[in-house]
Amino acid sequence: MSEIVYLNGEFLPAEEARIPVLDRGFIFGDGVYEVIPVYSRRPFRAAEHFQRLQRSLDAVRIANPMTPAEWSRLIDEIVARNSGEDQSVYLQVTRGVAKRDHAFPKEAKQTVFVMSGPLVTPGADKVERGVAAVTTVDYRWLRCDVKSVSLLANCLLRQHAVDAGAEEVVMLRDGYLSEGSSSNVFVVRNGVLLATPKNHLVLPGITYDVVLELADATRLPVEVRPIPESEVRTADEIWLTSSTKEVLAVTTLDGKPVGSGKPGEVFRTLHAEFQTFKRKVMRAAA
Ligand code: PDD
């Protein structure tokens, strides 16, 4: 069955969807997006994703073409029209089609695109063994809190990880931890979970919030503060979090073992909590 996507009011097979070449998303990367995980056909934390979408749209001064209720209906529809119990819904809003000029067009209608594919979360082997990461300098712009489709730097950074045989980069800016190319990064030291503050240097992750809620519920001590490079390099545990990775342990950093070189105890607890929480939320929504 071919994938059904939504483009500007129409549902159609992915290979038939077309956008004009002057779309500012294509020309300038002038748009924002969200990735929403769907478990058992139910979007996880949809309201939070719509809130972050609103925040990104406000930051780049694009009017939201839909209300949260309309977004919700659209996501349900795209999930229903595609196969698979667990899906990953991608939605994108660009500033629309206009003659090429950096300044905003006076009249342009937003382009709205939604697609859904299988949600591929890390398999049992990755969860058990953990993954490799490499450090890099974070050379992205200073509005990393905006979920912008201008992802050239993130693509280069991810490829840097792939070329090094690693899953992800762990980025450092001015000597402090920021995040991964498409994930947030947590550190555990002496039984304390360290989280980077939510500011303009990182994306405010929806999974990041879930992890902090679960840490609170399980009485895991948490410190939200800037994390210097030295604390990253001597961490007992390092985790990646995202809507598609969920919570994943980094077991080597720049080829050196992180802690014992195996996913740590705190990771195991939190990962199990995350799986239980997910099932509970989905059952409650059923
Ligand atoms: N990426 N930081 C960056 C730079 C990201 O791109 C993402 C998500 C995250 C984690 O956010 P969340 O927990 O809300 O997924 C952090 C998505 C999955 C992507 O671009 O595919």
Residues whose N, C-alpha, C, O or C-beta is under 5 A from the ligand:
A	BS01	PDD	V35 E179 G180 S181 S182 S183 N184 L203 P204 G205 I206 T207 Y208 T241 S242 S243 T244
